[in-house]
Amino acid sequence: MEGRVRPSGGSPFNSNRWASLLAGLVPRLWKYCLACVMLELCCVMVGLSGNQETLLEEAGHDFGMVPQGAILIHRFRWRNPTREAIEVTRIQASCSSVQAQAHPQRLEPGATGFVEVQMDTRKLMGKKHVVITMDRAPARRSERLWIKAEIVAGVMVHPGQLRFAGIDAGSAAEQSIEITRKGGADWRIDEVQAPRQLVAVRWETTFRQFGEVRYRITARLHEIAPSGDWIETIQLRTNDPRAPILGICLEARIRPAITVSPAELRLPYTGPMGEASWLVLRGQQPFRIVGIQSVPAGVHVEAEYERPQVMQVVKVRWERPDQVAPGTIRLATDCAQQPSVEIPVRVRMLP
C-alpha cells in the first residue's frame, strides 16, 4: 500500500497570504503618514499666518554719544494684534551690561505695553551695538530689537541719570548730576537743552584745575508735570568737535493725583446679559467727577457729580459683552493735577 503525503495546511507561515496583507497595508500606512504630515504643516501655516505681524513698533534705538557711566533707558512699544494672549517667555541681550524686561509679560488681545531696555555704560567704552532677543508663546517666534550708543572716553557722569522717583503729582523736585572731563582743561559745556518745558535745567562749573573740569547739572521738575512714568533725554552741547552733543537720561515716575481700581476693565466675551462692574477712584485730595467725556459703544457709565470726595465709585453697565467695542472710558474731574481719568475697556476674546 502506497503512502500518501498530505499537505500541511496548518503551517503558521504562508508566503502568499503575508504578501497580500503587506500589499494592502503599505498604501494605507503611506496615506496615513502623509495625512499626518499635511495636518502638521497646516497647523504651522495657520499659526504663522495669525502671528506673522511684528509686535514691536520700532526695531531699534540709537542713544548717540553719551558720557561713561550713563544709565540709558528706552521703551519699545509693543502690541498684540492676534486673537489670543501672548506671553514673553524669555528676553536675552547680547551684552551683560544691558537688561530688558517686558511690561506686562502677558499681553491680552488688542492690548499694548512696552519693553524697557536699560544699558549701564560704567564698564563700556567706544561704540556698542547690542541685540535683544524676545521669545514669545504660544507661537514659536522671536522678536529682535537693537540699541546702540557711543561712550565717549574721558567724560564721566555720576550718578548715571537724572531720576525723579516717587514724586506726587503737583509737587516740584530737583535732582543733580556731576559731569567730569579729564585731560581737557579748556573743555566746557556751552548749552543744556531739555526736551520739555516741564523741566528747567541749569549748570555751573564746580572745578577747573590740573587738566580736569567738573560741572554740576541740576534739573527742576515743575509742579505741572504730568503724572505717570516717562523718559526723556537732556542734551549737553560742548565745545569738543569730536563729541559736540552728549545725551543724559531723565526718568520721572510721578504718582497720579487720582488712581483707579481696576486700572483696566476686562469684560468676558460671553456671560449673563445686563452685567455691571464698579470702578473705584481715589484721590490725594477730595475731588468731583464733573462729566463723562467718552465711553465705548455698548457701555453705560453712572457716576455721582454732587459732592467732592477722596473716593468716588463709578458704575459701569453693559447689556451684551459681544457687542461692546474695545475702547476707553474718559471721565472729567475738577482735579487740577489730573483733569481727565482714562480706563481702558477690553473684551476677552474666544480662543
HUTA-V24592 format. One record per pair of residues at least 24 apart in sequence whose C-alpha atoms are under 10 Angstrom apart, sorted by the first residue. I is the first residue (numbers start at 1). J is the second residue. If there is no record, write none. Layout:
i=I j=J
i=I j=J
This chain:
i=44 j=139
i=44 j=140
i=47 j=138
i=47 j=139
i=47 j=140
i=48 j=139
i=48 j=140
i=48 j=141
i=50 j=81
i=50 j=82
i=50 j=83
i=50 j=84
i=50 j=139
i=51 j=80
i=51 j=81
i=51 j=82
i=51 j=83
i=51 j=84
i=51 j=86
i=51 j=138
i=51 j=139
i=51 j=140
i=51 j=141
i=52 j=81
i=52 j=82
i=52 j=139
i=52 j=141
i=53 j=80
i=53 j=81
i=53 j=82
i=54 j=78
i=54 j=79
i=54 j=80
i=54 j=81
i=54 j=141
i=54 j=142
i=54 j=143
i=54 j=144
i=55 j=79
i=55 j=80
i=55 j=81
i=55 j=82
i=55 j=86
i=55 j=112
i=55 j=113
i=55 j=143
i=56 j=80
i=56 j=112
i=56 j=113
i=56 j=114
i=56 j=115
i=56 j=143
i=56 j=144
i=56 j=145
i=57 j=114
i=58 j=145
i=58 j=146
i=59 j=143
i=59 j=144
i=59 j=145
i=59 j=146
i=59 j=147
i=60 j=130
i=60 j=131
i=60 j=132
i=60 j=144
i=60 j=145
i=60 j=146
i=60 j=147
i=60 j=148
i=61 j=145
i=61 j=146
i=61 j=147
i=61 j=148
i=61 j=149
i=62 j=129
i=62 j=146
i=62 j=147
i=62 j=148
i=62 j=149
i=62 j=150
i=63 j=119
i=63 j=147
i=63 j=148
i=63 j=149
i=63 j=150
i=63 j=151
i=63 j=233
i=63 j=246
i=63 j=247
i=63 j=248
i=63 j=249
i=64 j=127
i=64 j=147
i=64 j=148
i=64 j=149
i=64 j=150
i=64 j=151
i=64 j=243
i=64 j=245
i=64 j=246
i=64 j=247
i=65 j=126
i=65 j=127
i=65 j=148
i=65 j=149
i=65 j=150
i=65 j=151
i=65 j=152
i=65 j=235
i=65 j=242
i=65 j=243
i=65 j=244
i=65 j=245
i=65 j=246
i=65 j=247
i=65 j=248
i=66 j=121
i=66 j=126
i=66 j=149
i=66 j=150
i=66 j=151
i=66 j=152
i=66 j=153
i=66 j=155
i=66 j=156
i=66 j=157
i=66 j=235
i=66 j=236
i=66 j=243
i=66 j=245
i=66 j=246
i=66 j=247
i=66 j=248
i=66 j=249
i=67 j=121
i=67 j=122
i=67 j=125
i=67 j=150
i=67 j=151
i=67 j=152
i=67 j=153
i=67 j=154
i=67 j=155
i=67 j=156
i=67 j=157
i=67 j=158
i=67 j=160
i=67 j=179
i=67 j=180
i=67 j=181
i=67 j=243
i=67 j=246
i=67 j=247
i=67 j=248
i=68 j=120
i=68 j=121
i=68 j=122
i=68 j=123
i=68 j=124
i=68 j=125
i=68 j=126
i=68 j=150
i=68 j=151
i=68 j=152
i=68 j=153
i=68 j=154
i=68 j=155
i=68 j=156
i=68 j=157
i=68 j=158
i=68 j=160
i=68 j=179
i=68 j=180
i=69 j=119
i=69 j=120
i=69 j=121
i=69 j=122
i=69 j=123
i=69 j=124
i=69 j=125
i=69 j=151
i=69 j=155
i=69 j=156
i=69 j=157
i=69 j=158
i=69 j=159
i=69 j=160
i=69 j=161
i=70 j=119
i=70 j=120
i=70 j=121
i=70 j=122
i=70 j=124
i=70 j=151
i=70 j=156
i=70 j=157
i=70 j=158
i=70 j=159
i=70 j=160
i=70 j=161
i=70 j=162
i=70 j=247
i=70 j=248
i=70 j=249
i=71 j=98
i=71 j=118
i=71 j=119
i=71 j=120
i=71 j=121
i=71 j=122
i=71 j=157
i=71 j=158
i=71 j=159
i=71 j=160
i=71 j=161
i=71 j=162
i=71 j=248
i=71 j=249
i=71 j=250
i=72 j=98
i=72 j=117
i=72 j=118
i=72 j=119
i=72 j=120
i=72 j=121
i=72 j=147
i=72 j=149
i=72 j=160
i=72 j=161
i=72 j=231
i=72 j=233
i=72 j=247
i=72 j=248
i=72 j=249
i=72 j=250
i=72 j=251
i=73 j=98
i=73 j=99
i=73 j=100
i=73 j=116
i=73 j=117
i=73 j=118
i=73 j=119
i=73 j=120
i=73 j=147
i=73 j=161
i=73 j=231
i=73 j=232
i=73 j=233
i=73 j=248
i=73 j=249
i=73 j=250
i=73 j=251
i=74 j=100
i=74 j=114
i=74 j=115
i=74 j=116
i=74 j=117
i=74 j=118
i=74 j=119
i=74 j=147
i=74 j=230
i=74 j=231
i=74 j=232
i=74 j=233
i=74 j=249
i=75 j=100
i=75 j=101
i=75 j=102
i=75 j=103
i=75 j=113
i=75 j=114
i=75 j=115
i=75 j=116
i=75 j=117
i=75 j=118
i=75 j=230
i=75 j=231
i=76 j=102
i=76 j=113
i=76 j=114
i=76 j=115
i=76 j=116
i=76 j=117
i=76 j=145
i=77 j=102
i=77 j=103
i=77 j=112
i=77 j=113
i=77 j=114
i=77 j=115
i=77 j=116
i=78 j=102
i=78 j=103
i=78 j=107
i=78 j=111
i=78 j=112
i=78 j=113
i=78 j=114
i=78 j=115
i=79 j=107
i=79 j=108
i=79 j=109
i=79 j=110
i=79 j=111
i=79 j=112
i=79 j=113
i=79 j=114
i=80 j=106
i=80 j=107
i=80 j=108
i=80 j=109
i=80 j=110
i=80 j=111
i=80 j=112
i=80 j=113
i=81 j=108
i=81 j=109
i=81 j=110
i=81 j=111
i=81 j=112
i=82 j=108
i=82 j=109
i=82 j=110
i=82 j=111
i=82 j=349
i=83 j=108
i=83 j=109
i=83 j=110
i=83 j=348
i=83 j=349
i=83 j=350
i=83 j=351
i=84 j=108
i=84 j=109
i=84 j=110
i=84 j=138
i=84 j=348
i=84 j=349
i=84 j=350
i=84 j=351
i=85 j=109
i=85 j=110
i=85 j=111
i=85 j=137
i=85 j=138
i=85 j=348
i=85 j=349
i=85 j=351
i=86 j=136
i=86 j=137
i=86 j=138
i=86 j=139
i=87 j=135
i=87 j=136
i=87 j=137
i=87 j=138
i=87 j=139
i=88 j=134
i=88 j=135
i=88 j=136
i=88 j=137
i=88 j=138
i=88 j=142
i=88 j=143
i=89 j=134
i=89 j=135
i=89 j=136
i=89 j=137
i=89 j=138
i=89 j=142
i=90 j=133
i=90 j=134
i=90 j=135
i=90 j=136
i=90 j=137
i=90 j=142
i=91 j=115
i=91 j=132
i=91 j=133
i=91 j=134
i=91 j=135
i=91 j=136
i=91 j=142
i=91 j=143
i=91 j=144
i=92 j=131
i=92 j=132
i=92 j=133
i=92 j=134
i=92 j=135
i=92 j=144
i=93 j=117
i=93 j=130
i=93 j=131
i=93 j=132
i=93 j=133
i=93 j=134
i=93 j=144
i=93 j=145
i=93 j=146
i=94 j=129
i=94 j=130
i=94 j=131
i=94 j=132
i=94 j=133
i=94 j=146
i=95 j=119
i=95 j=128
i=95 j=129
i=95 j=130
i=95 j=131
i=95 j=132
i=96 j=120
i=96 j=130
i=97 j=121
i=97 j=122
i=97 j=123
i=97 j=124
i=97 j=130
i=98 j=130
i=98 j=131
i=98 j=132
i=98 j=147
i=99 j=132
i=100 j=132
i=100 j=133
i=100 j=134
i=101 j=134
i=102 j=134
i=105 j=136
i=106 j=136
i=106 j=137
i=108 j=266
i=108 j=346
i=108 j=347
i=108 j=348
i=108 j=349
i=109 j=346
i=109 j=347
i=109 j=348
i=109 j=349
i=110 j=326
i=110 j=346
i=110 j=347
i=110 j=348
i=110 j=349
i=111 j=326
i=111 j=344
i=111 j=345
i=111 j=346
i=117 j=145
i=117 j=146
i=117 j=147
i=118 j=147
i=119 j=147
i=119 j=148
i=119 j=149
i=120 j=160
i=121 j=149
i=121 j=150
i=121 j=151
i=121 j=156
i=121 j=160
i=122 j=151
i=122 j=156
i=122 j=157
i=122 j=158
i=122 j=160
i=123 j=151
i=124 j=149
i=124 j=150
i=124 j=151
i=124 j=152
i=124 j=153
i=125 j=149
i=125 j=150
i=125 j=151
i=125 j=152
i=125 j=153
i=125 j=154
i=126 j=150
i=126 j=151
i=126 j=152
i=126 j=153
i=127 j=151
i=127 j=152
i=149 j=247
i=150 j=243
i=150 j=246
i=151 j=243
i=151 j=246
i=152 j=242
i=152 j=243
i=152 j=246
i=153 j=181
i=153 j=182
i=153 j=243
i=154 j=180
i=154 j=181
i=154 j=182
i=154 j=183
i=154 j=184
i=154 j=212
i=155 j=179
i=155 j=180
i=155 j=181
i=155 j=182
i=155 j=183
i=155 j=184
i=155 j=213
i=155 j=214
i=155 j=243
i=155 j=246
i=156 j=180
i=156 j=181
i=156 j=182
i=156 j=214
i=157 j=181
i=157 j=214
i=157 j=215
i=157 j=216
i=157 j=248
i=158 j=216
i=160 j=248
i=160 j=249
i=160 j=250
i=161 j=233
i=161 j=234
i=161 j=247
i=161 j=248
i=161 j=249
i=161 j=250
i=161 j=251
i=162 j=217
i=162 j=218
i=162 j=219
i=162 j=231
i=162 j=232
i=162 j=233
i=162 j=234
i=162 j=248
i=162 j=249
i=162 j=250
i=162 j=251
i=162 j=252
i=163 j=219
i=163 j=231
i=163 j=249
i=163 j=250
i=163 j=251
i=163 j=252
i=163 j=253
i=164 j=219
i=164 j=220
i=164 j=221
i=164 j=229
i=164 j=250
i=164 j=251
i=164 j=252
i=164 j=253
i=164 j=254
i=165 j=229
i=165 j=251
i=165 j=252
i=165 j=253
i=165 j=254
i=165 j=255
i=166 j=252
i=166 j=253
i=166 j=254
i=166 j=255
i=167 j=221
i=167 j=227
i=167 j=228
i=167 j=252
i=167 j=253
i=167 j=254
i=167 j=255
i=167 j=256
i=168 j=223
i=168 j=227
i=168 j=228
i=168 j=253
i=168 j=254
i=168 j=255
i=168 j=256
i=168 j=257
i=168 j=284
i=168 j=337
i=169 j=222
i=169 j=223
i=169 j=224
i=169 j=225
i=169 j=226
i=169 j=227
i=169 j=228
i=169 j=253
i=169 j=254
i=169 j=255
i=169 j=256
i=169 j=257
i=169 j=258
i=169 j=284
i=169 j=336
i=169 j=337
i=169 j=338
i=170 j=221
i=170 j=222
i=170 j=223
i=170 j=224
i=170 j=225
i=170 j=226
i=170 j=227
i=170 j=254
i=170 j=255
i=170 j=256
i=170 j=257
i=170 j=336
i=170 j=337
i=170 j=338
i=171 j=221
i=171 j=222
i=171 j=223
i=171 j=224
i=171 j=225
i=171 j=254
i=171 j=337
i=172 j=199
i=172 j=220
i=172 j=221
i=172 j=222
i=172 j=223
i=172 j=224
i=172 j=225
i=173 j=199
i=173 j=219
i=173 j=220
i=173 j=221
i=173 j=222
i=173 j=223
i=174 j=199
i=174 j=200
i=174 j=201
i=174 j=218
i=174 j=219
i=174 j=220
i=174 j=221
i=174 j=222
i=175 j=201
i=175 j=217
i=175 j=218
i=175 j=219
i=175 j=220
i=175 j=221
i=175 j=250
i=176 j=201
i=176 j=202
i=176 j=203
i=176 j=216
i=176 j=217
i=176 j=218
i=176 j=219
i=176 j=220
i=177 j=203
i=177 j=215
i=177 j=216
i=177 j=217
i=177 j=218
i=177 j=219
i=177 j=248
i=178 j=203
i=178 j=204
i=178 j=205
i=178 j=206
i=178 j=214
i=178 j=215
i=178 j=216
i=178 j=217
i=178 j=218
i=179 j=203
i=179 j=205
i=179 j=206
i=179 j=213
i=179 j=214
i=179 j=215
i=179 j=216
i=179 j=217
i=180 j=206
i=180 j=207
i=180 j=208
i=180 j=212
i=180 j=213
i=180 j=214
i=180 j=215
i=180 j=216
i=181 j=208
i=181 j=211
i=181 j=212
i=181 j=213
i=181 j=214
i=181 j=215
i=182 j=208
i=182 j=209
i=182 j=210
i=182 j=211
i=182 j=212
i=182 j=213
i=182 j=214
i=183 j=210
i=183 j=211
i=183 j=212
i=183 j=213
i=184 j=208
i=184 j=209
i=184 j=210
i=184 j=211
i=184 j=212
i=184 j=213
i=184 j=240
i=185 j=209
i=185 j=210
i=185 j=211
i=185 j=212
i=185 j=213
i=185 j=214
i=186 j=211
i=186 j=212
i=186 j=213
i=186 j=239
i=186 j=240
i=187 j=211
i=187 j=212
i=187 j=213
i=187 j=214
i=187 j=238
i=187 j=239
i=187 j=240
i=188 j=213
i=188 j=214
i=188 j=215
i=188 j=236
i=188 j=237
i=188 j=238
i=188 j=239
i=188 j=240
i=189 j=214
i=189 j=215
i=189 j=236
i=189 j=237
i=189 j=238
i=189 j=239
i=189 j=240
i=189 j=244
i=189 j=245
i=189 j=246
i=190 j=236
i=190 j=237
i=190 j=238
i=190 j=239
i=190 j=244
i=191 j=235
i=191 j=236
i=191 j=237
i=191 j=238
i=191 j=239
i=191 j=245
i=192 j=217
i=192 j=234
i=192 j=235
i=192 j=236
i=192 j=237
i=192 j=238
i=192 j=245
i=192 j=246
i=192 j=247
i=193 j=233
i=193 j=234
i=193 j=235
i=193 j=236
i=193 j=237
i=193 j=247
i=194 j=219
i=194 j=232
i=194 j=233
i=194 j=234
i=194 j=235
i=194 j=236
i=194 j=248
i=194 j=250
i=195 j=232
i=195 j=233
i=195 j=234
i=195 j=235
i=196 j=225
i=196 j=232
i=196 j=233
i=196 j=234
i=197 j=221
i=197 j=222
i=197 j=224
i=197 j=225
i=198 j=222
i=198 j=223
i=198 j=224
i=198 j=225
i=198 j=226
i=199 j=223
i=199 j=224
i=199 j=225
i=199 j=234
i=199 j=250
i=201 j=234
i=203 j=236
i=219 j=250
i=221 j=252
i=223 j=337
i=224 j=336
i=224 j=337
i=224 j=338
i=225 j=252
i=225 j=254
i=225 j=337
i=226 j=252
i=226 j=253
i=226 j=254
i=226 j=255
i=226 j=256
i=226 j=257
i=226 j=337
i=226 j=338
i=227 j=252
i=227 j=253
i=227 j=254
i=227 j=255
i=227 j=256
i=227 j=257
i=227 j=258
i=227 j=337
i=227 j=338
i=228 j=252
i=228 j=253
i=228 j=254
i=228 j=255
i=228 j=256
i=228 j=257
i=229 j=253
i=229 j=254
i=229 j=255
i=229 j=256
i=230 j=254
i=255 j=284
i=256 j=282
i=256 j=283
i=256 j=284
i=256 j=337
i=256 j=338
i=256 j=341
i=257 j=282
i=257 j=283
i=257 j=284
i=257 j=285
i=257 j=287
i=257 j=335
i=257 j=336
i=257 j=337
i=257 j=338
i=257 j=339
i=257 j=341
i=258 j=282
i=258 j=283
i=258 j=284
i=258 j=285
i=258 j=286
i=258 j=287
i=258 j=310
i=258 j=311
i=258 j=333
i=258 j=335
i=258 j=337
i=258 j=338
i=258 j=339
i=258 j=340
i=258 j=341
i=259 j=283
i=259 j=284
i=259 j=311
i=259 j=338
i=259 j=341
i=260 j=311
i=260 j=312
i=260 j=313
i=260 j=341
i=260 j=342
i=260 j=343
i=261 j=313
i=261 j=343
i=262 j=343
i=262 j=344
i=263 j=342
i=263 j=343
i=263 j=344
i=263 j=345
i=264 j=328
i=264 j=329
i=264 j=342
i=264 j=343
i=264 j=344
i=264 j=345
i=264 j=346
i=265 j=316
i=265 j=326
i=265 j=328
i=265 j=329
i=265 j=343
i=265 j=344
i=265 j=345
i=265 j=346
i=265 j=347
i=266 j=321
i=266 j=326
i=266 j=344
i=266 j=345
i=266 j=346
i=266 j=347
i=266 j=348
i=267 j=318
i=267 j=320
i=267 j=321
i=267 j=322
i=267 j=324
i=267 j=326
i=267 j=345
i=267 j=346
i=267 j=347
i=267 j=348
i=267 j=349
i=268 j=320
i=268 j=321
i=268 j=322
i=268 j=346
i=268 j=347
i=268 j=348
i=268 j=349
i=268 j=350
i=269 j=320
i=269 j=321
i=269 j=322
i=269 j=323
i=269 j=324
i=269 j=346
i=269 j=347
i=269 j=348
i=269 j=349
i=269 j=350
i=270 j=320
i=270 j=321
i=270 j=322
i=270 j=347
i=270 j=348
i=270 j=349
i=270 j=350
i=271 j=319
i=271 j=320
i=271 j=321
i=271 j=322
i=272 j=319
i=272 j=320
i=272 j=321
i=273 j=317
i=273 j=318
i=273 j=319
i=273 j=320
i=273 j=321
i=274 j=317
i=274 j=318
i=274 j=319
i=274 j=320
i=274 j=321
i=275 j=316
i=275 j=317
i=275 j=318
i=275 j=319
i=275 j=320
i=275 j=321
i=276 j=300
i=276 j=301
i=276 j=315
i=276 j=316
i=276 j=317
i=276 j=318
i=276 j=319
i=277 j=301
i=277 j=314
i=277 j=315
i=277 j=316
i=277 j=317
i=277 j=318
i=278 j=302
i=278 j=313
i=278 j=314
i=278 j=315
i=278 j=316
i=278 j=317
i=279 j=303
i=279 j=312
i=279 j=313
i=279 j=314
i=279 j=315
i=279 j=316
i=279 j=343
i=280 j=311
i=280 j=312
i=280 j=313
i=280 j=314
i=280 j=315
i=281 j=309
i=281 j=310
i=281 j=311
i=281 j=312
i=281 j=313
i=281 j=314
i=281 j=341
i=282 j=309
i=282 j=310
i=282 j=311
i=282 j=312
i=282 j=313
i=283 j=309
i=283 j=310
i=283 j=311
i=283 j=312
i=283 j=335
i=283 j=338
i=284 j=309
i=284 j=310
i=284 j=311
i=284 j=335
i=285 j=309
i=285 j=310
i=285 j=311
i=285 j=335
i=286 j=310
i=286 j=311
i=286 j=312
i=286 j=334
i=286 j=335
i=287 j=311
i=287 j=312
i=287 j=333
i=287 j=334
i=287 j=335
i=287 j=336
i=288 j=312
i=288 j=332
i=288 j=333
i=288 j=334
i=288 j=335
i=289 j=313
i=289 j=314
i=289 j=331
i=289 j=332
i=289 j=333
i=289 j=334
i=289 j=335
i=289 j=339
i=289 j=340
i=289 j=341
i=290 j=331
i=290 j=332
i=290 j=333
i=290 j=334
i=290 j=335
i=290 j=339
i=290 j=340
i=291 j=330
i=291 j=331
i=291 j=332
i=291 j=333
i=291 j=334
i=291 j=340
i=292 j=329
i=292 j=330
i=292 j=331
i=292 j=332
i=292 j=333
i=292 j=340
i=292 j=341
i=293 j=328
i=293 j=329
i=293 j=330
i=293 j=331
i=293 j=332
i=293 j=340
i=293 j=341
i=293 j=342
i=294 j=327
i=294 j=328
i=294 j=329
i=294 j=330
i=294 j=331
i=294 j=332
i=294 j=342
i=295 j=325
i=295 j=326
i=295 j=327
i=295 j=328
i=295 j=329
i=295 j=330
i=295 j=331
i=295 j=342
i=295 j=343
i=295 j=344
i=295 j=345
i=296 j=324
i=296 j=325
i=296 j=326
i=296 j=327
i=296 j=328
i=296 j=329
i=296 j=330
i=296 j=344
i=296 j=345
i=296 j=346
i=297 j=323
i=297 j=324
i=297 j=325
i=297 j=326
i=297 j=327
i=297 j=328
i=298 j=322
i=298 j=323
i=298 j=324
i=298 j=325
i=298 j=326
i=299 j=323
i=299 j=324
i=299 j=325
i=299 j=326
i=299 j=327
i=299 j=329
i=299 j=345
i=300 j=329
i=301 j=329
i=301 j=331
i=303 j=331
i=305 j=333
i=308 j=333
i=308 j=334
i=321 j=346
i=321 j=347
i=321 j=348
i=322 j=347
i=322 j=348
i=322 j=349
i=323 j=347
